[in-house]
Amino acid sequence: MPSEETCAWSQALSYLGAFTAVYITVRLGYKILRGLRVHLLSEVWRKDVRSYGQWAVVTGATSGIGKAYAQELAKRGLDVVLISRKQELLENVAKEIEEMYGGKTKIIQADFNKGPEIYEPIKSGLKDLNIGILVNNVGMMFSHNRARFLDTVGIEEKIPHIINCNMLSLTKMTQIVLPGMVKRKRGAVINISSEAGAHPTPLFNVYSSTKAYVSFFSKALEAEYRNLGITVQCVAPLLVSTKMVEYKKPSLMVKTAEDFAREAVNTIGLTSSTNGCLSHSIQSFVCELLAPEWLRLSDYSVNQILKTAVKQ
Ligand SMILES: NC(=O)c1ccc[n+]([C@@H]2O[C@H](COP(=O)([O-])OP(=O)(O)OC[C@H]3O[C@@H](n4cnc5c(N)ncnc54)[C@H](OP(=O)(O)O)[C@@H]3O)[C@@H](O)[C@H]2O)c1
């Protein structure tokens, strides 16, 4: 016969078990319902991006995700400012957008690998525009081959470049554009991070760390400016077929830049933090379950990745 004390313990444990099961079910259910709202219902029920203002500004807008965002926002009726470092490409993309969607464009040439000196001309170029959406997209990798920090080719110049391009750029662009948004009490700042910024990622160390900055900056900024009518959204894609990832073949897991931008723009105003599209949200969720942080940071994982990196 179990003692009274044993019975009390087993009853307490069964309450705890039931509570945990309900908690997990409710959390999972909420996540699934939110996912459906943000990624599926938003195909037909979403915010009109024109309500934020007349112009969108996109950094790194001549190819990949940035170009696709610029095209998608133009398609939905916004005029677009394109900022990138190659004048000829800027002119081509601007012409393409005007011909396809009929809106206005403006181009600003800037190299975001450089320091604070590039921002005064950008500020002058944006003066007096009613900017509704800022897409802080520009970004670079630290190394295309996965490598230990010190084994990065060209490390000396890459350190300032990646800090300027991935972190200084969105901080300064936000400083330039946000005052107008605050004055008009509306606007959206979209910051492109990466799934690599959600977890410390060995052998993508510096890139992952700069993207963690993007994510932290966005979340804190959202808390500071939400009540002033400003939307801040952090977008953390997984693989998108662009120059940055050597145009990996598009598939269920690897999105084309155009599909990614279309789905991501649907989510503006619906969530402050997203992987951008349904496929990437599911992949992120599954990775979280199957590869917890202790496993990603283990010697075993690092050695396995190094082995495949050497083979490539
Ligand atoms: N593709 C992915 O799988 C993936 C996944 C997660 C996150 N992301 C993030 O998404 C963003 C866009 O990536 P992407 O894949 O679209 O890259 P991408 O194909 O390499 O395009 C980057 C764009 O930025 C411009 N750019 C690059 N460096 C610049 C600089 N120093 N100054 C001015 N413009 C510059 C490029 O123009 P140029 O012709 O001048 O180089 C190009 O227009 C990045 O922040 C990246 O970290 C991408």
The ligand as an SDF file (V2000), in Angstrom:
LIG
                    3D

 48 52  0  0  0  0  0  0  0  0999 V2000
   20.5360   34.9690  -49.8340 N   0  0  0  0  0  0  0  0  0  0  0  0
   20.3570   34.3570  -48.6950 C   0  0  0  0  0  0  0  0  0  0  0  0
   20.2470   33.1130  -48.6290 O   0  0  0  0  0  0  0  0  0  0  0  0
   20.2410   35.1370  -47.4200 C   0  0  0  0  0  0  0  0  0  0  0  0
   19.8910   34.4530  -46.2500 C   0  0  0  0  0  0  0  0  0  0  0  0
   19.7710   35.1540  -45.0670 C   0  0  0  0  0  0  0  0  0  0  0  0
   19.9640   36.5280  -45.0450 C   0  0  0  0  0  0  0  0  0  0  0  0
   20.3080   37.1760  -46.1950 N   0  0  0  0  0  0  0  0  0  0  0  0
   20.4990   38.6230  -46.1080 C   0  0  0  0  0  0  0  0  0  0  0  0
   19.7200   39.2500  -47.0910 O   0  0  0  0  0  0  0  0  0  0  0  0
   20.3400   40.4620  -47.5000 C   0  0  0  0  0  0  0  0  0  0  0  0
   20.4420   40.4990  -49.0070 C   0  0  0  0  0  0  0  0  0  0  0  0
   21.2010   39.3910  -49.4170 O   0  0  0  0  0  0  0  0  0  0  0  0
   21.2220   38.8570  -50.9230 P   0  0  0  0  0  0  0  0  0  0  0  0
   21.3560   37.3940  -50.8230 O   0  0  0  0  0  0  0  0  0  0  0  0
   20.1300   39.4530  -51.6930 O   0  0  0  0  0  0  0  0  0  0  0  0
   22.6290   39.4480  -51.3810 O   0  0  0  0  0  0  0  0  0  0  0  0
   23.1860   39.7460  -52.8490 P   0  0  0  0  0  0  0  0  0  0  0  0
   22.5130   38.9210  -53.8550 O   0  0  0  0  0  0  0  0  0  0  0  0
   24.6530   39.6480  -52.7090 O   0  0  0  0  0  0  0  0  0  0  0  0
   22.7410   41.2700  -53.0830 O   0  0  0  0  0  0  0  0  0  0  0  0
   23.2440   42.2620  -52.2670 C   0  0  0  0  0  0  0  0  0  0  0  0
   22.8690   43.6260  -52.8010 C   0  0  0  0  0  0  0  0  0  0  0  0
   23.5250   44.5920  -52.0040 O   0  0  0  0  0  0  0  0  0  0  0  0
   24.4370   45.3350  -52.7990 C   0  0  0  0  0  0  0  0  0  0  0  0
   25.6380   45.5660  -52.0430 N   0  0  0  0  0  0  0  0  0  0  0  0
   26.4790   44.6380  -51.5430 C   0  0  0  0  0  0  0  0  0  0  0  0
   27.4740   45.2450  -50.8800 N   0  0  0  0  0  0  0  0  0  0  0  0
   27.2460   46.5670  -50.9720 C   0  0  0  0  0  0  0  0  0  0  0  0
   27.9180   47.7140  -50.4910 C   0  0  0  0  0  0  0  0  0  0  0  0
   29.0430   47.6010  -49.8080 N   0  0  0  0  0  0  0  0  0  0  0  0
   27.4050   48.9140  -50.7320 N   0  0  0  0  0  0  0  0  0  0  0  0
   26.2690   49.0540  -51.4490 C   0  0  0  0  0  0  0  0  0  0  0  0
   25.5810   48.0120  -51.9420 N   0  0  0  0  0  0  0  0  0  0  0  0
   26.0740   46.7880  -51.7100 C   0  0  0  0  0  0  0  0  0  0  0  0
   24.7100   44.4570  -53.9940 C   0  0  0  0  0  0  0  0  0  0  0  0
   25.1570   45.2440  -55.0810 O   0  0  0  0  0  0  0  0  0  0  0  0
   26.6030   45.0230  -55.7580 P   0  0  0  0  0  0  0  0  0  0  0  0
   26.3000   44.6210  -57.1450 O   0  0  0  0  0  0  0  0  0  0  0  0
   27.2320   46.3590  -55.6470 O   0  0  0  0  0  0  0  0  0  0  0  0
   27.3440   43.9690  -54.9840 O   0  0  0  0  0  0  0  0  0  0  0  0
   23.3330   43.8560  -54.2170 C   0  0  0  0  0  0  0  0  0  0  0  0
   22.4880   44.7830  -54.8220 O   0  0  0  0  0  0  0  0  0  0  0  0
   21.6890   40.5120  -46.7940 C   0  0  0  0  0  0  0  0  0  0  0  0
   21.5930   41.3230  -45.6590 O   0  0  0  0  0  0  0  0  0  0  0  0
   21.9160   39.0700  -46.3940 C   0  0  0  0  0  0  0  0  0  0  0  0
   22.7380   38.9680  -45.2710 O   0  0  0  0  0  0  0  0  0  0  0  0
   20.4490   36.5210  -47.3830 C   0  0  0  0  0  0  0  0  0  0  0  0
  1  2  1  0
  2  3  2  0
  2  4  1  0
  4  5  1  0
  4 48  2  0
  5  6  2  0
  6  7  1  0
  7  8  2  0
  8  9  1  0
  8 48  1  0
  9 10  1  0
  9 46  1  0
 10 11  1  0
 11 12  1  0
 11 44  1  0
 12 13  1  0
 13 14  1  0
 14 15  2  0
 14 16  1  0
 14 17  1  0
 17 18  1  0
 18 19  2  0
 18 20  1  0
 18 21  1  0
 21 22  1  0
 22 23  1  0
 23 24  1  0
 23 42  1  0
 24 25  1  0
 25 26  1  0
 25 36  1  0
 26 27  1  0
 26 35  1  0
 27 28  2  0
 28 29  1  0
 29 30  1  0
 29 35  2  0
 30 31  1  0
 30 32  2  0
 32 33  1  0
 33 34  2  0
 34 35  1  0
 36 37  1  0
 36 42  1  0
 37 38  1  0
 38 39  2  0
 38 40  1  0
 38 41  1  0
 42 43  1  0
 44 45  1  0
 44 46  1  0
 46 47  1  0
M  CHG  2   8   1  16  -1
M  END
$$$$
